[in-house]
Amino acid sequence: MNDIDLSPEFYVEFSRGGGSDSGVIYHVTRHKDGARFSALVARFFITDPRIPAEGVFRHKRLDCFVIDKSRVPKPERLAGILFEALKKHGAIDEPAWLQWYVAEERGGKPYGNVLDFE
């Protein structure tokens, strides 16, 4: 797991492994007393297509899924900052395709023993 600061407002927890890398982006709110609150605002995935489509050069792909539009009003800006930070840390390079999305959580449910409230 690697942490990368994107800006004073955002940081990344990033995992590398196999044919795809992934991570999450947090928005940080800092309080006057020094405490900070981190809220998950996006997830991202870096993939390397094994079989490129015809007419397309081999390249990496970075998909950024923003899940909190209130804290990320410009998903394209966050995606661009993410790309540059990952490039600086050697996680991705050009040529690459950057795609951003605004995603909405629709629900979820546990399978097996997942939650521990005791």
VMD Tcl script that draws the C-alpha trace (Angstrom):
set ca {
  {0.00 0.00 0.00}
  {1.35 3.40 -0.99}
  {0.03 6.78 0.12}
  {0.34 9.76 -2.21}
  {-0.62 13.34 -1.37}
  {-2.41 14.90 -4.34}
  {-2.93 18.31 -2.73}
  {-3.65 19.71 0.73}
  {-7.26 18.53 0.23}
  {-6.79 15.06 -1.29}
  {-4.65 11.97 -0.72}
  {-4.50 8.51 -2.25}
  {-4.16 5.00 -0.83}
  {-2.74 2.98 -3.70}
  {-2.14 -0.77 -4.18}
  {-0.13 -2.38 -6.95}
  {-0.36 -5.96 -8.06}
  {-0.68 -8.20 -11.08}
  {-2.20 -6.81 -14.23}
  {-4.11 -4.03 -12.54}
  {-3.43 -1.44 -9.86}
  {-6.09 0.33 -7.83}
  {-6.68 2.81 -5.08}
  {-8.99 5.18 -3.31}
  {-8.94 8.96 -3.01}
  {-9.85 10.73 0.21}
  {-10.85 14.35 0.81}
  {-9.30 15.75 3.98}
  {-10.94 18.32 6.25}
  {-8.53 19.76 8.80}
  {-9.80 21.21 12.05}
  {-8.25 24.06 14.05}
  {-7.33 21.69 16.90}
  {-5.17 19.63 14.52}
  {-7.66 16.81 14.04}
  {-8.54 15.75 10.53}
  {-11.48 13.98 8.96}
  {-11.02 11.91 5.80}
  {-13.94 11.08 3.50}
  {-13.76 8.61 0.62}
  {-14.52 10.52 -2.60}
  {-13.27 8.31 -5.48}
  {-11.89 4.96 -6.55}
  {-9.53 4.34 -9.44}
  {-8.12 1.48 -11.47}
  {-5.11 1.27 -13.78}
  {-5.30 -1.49 -16.36}
  {-3.04 -2.68 -19.12}
  {-5.11 -4.29 -21.90}
  {-3.57 -7.60 -22.93}
  {-5.07 -7.43 -26.41}
  {-5.33 -3.86 -27.69}
  {-8.20 -3.00 -30.00}
  {-7.47 -2.67 -33.69}
  {-6.32 0.82 -34.60}
  {-5.20 1.61 -31.05}
  {-1.60 1.70 -29.83}
  {-0.70 -0.25 -26.69}
  {-1.39 1.96 -23.70}
  {-2.41 1.95 -20.05}
  {-5.86 3.03 -18.96}
  {-6.74 4.99 -15.82}
  {-10.41 4.99 -14.81}
  {-11.42 7.34 -11.97}
  {-14.87 6.90 -10.40}
  {-15.94 9.90 -8.29}
  {-18.51 8.91 -5.67}
  {-18.86 12.21 -3.79}
  {-19.70 15.03 -6.21}
  {-20.24 17.49 -3.34}
  {-16.54 17.29 -2.40}
  {-15.34 16.84 -6.01}
  {-17.31 19.30 -8.14}
  {-14.90 18.87 -11.10}
  {-14.15 15.16 -11.59}
  {-12.01 15.88 -14.66}
  {-9.71 18.08 -12.56}
  {-9.26 15.43 -9.85}
  {-8.63 12.76 -12.52}
  {-5.96 14.94 -14.13}
  {-4.24 15.61 -10.80}
  {-4.36 11.88 -10.05}
  {-2.80 11.01 -13.42}
  {0.07 13.46 -12.91}
  {0.75 12.18 -9.36}
  {0.70 8.53 -10.45}
  {2.99 9.39 -13.38}
  {5.41 11.15 -11.02}
  {5.51 8.01 -8.81}
  {6.07 5.68 -11.78}
  {2.68 3.96 -11.60}
  {1.57 5.05 -15.08}
  {3.15 6.66 -18.10}
  {2.20 7.87 -21.55}
  {0.61 6.73 -23.72}
  {-2.42 6.38 -21.49}
  {-6.17 6.89 -21.68}
  {-7.71 8.79 -18.76}
  {-11.44 8.37 -18.18}
  {-13.52 9.82 -15.35}
  {-16.99 8.96 -14.15}
  {-19.48 10.11 -11.55}
  {-20.80 6.99 -9.85}
  {-23.72 6.54 -7.49}
  {-23.85 3.86 -4.83}
  {-27.10 1.95 -5.17}
  {-26.78 -0.34 -2.16}
  {-25.01 -3.40 -0.94}
  {-25.36 -6.37 1.37}
  {-23.02 -8.62 3.31}
  {-22.40 -12.25 2.39}
  {-21.18 -14.21 5.38}
  {-19.85 -12.65 8.59}
  {-18.79 -9.14 7.55}
  {-19.91 -6.71 10.24}
  {-18.59 -6.69 13.81}
  {-20.41 -4.23 16.05}
  {-19.33 -5.79 19.35}
}
mol new
graphics top color blue
foreach p $ca { graphics top sphere $p radius 0.5 }
foreach p [lrange $ca 0 end-1] q [lrange $ca 1 end] { graphics top cylinder $p $q radius 0.2 }
display resetview
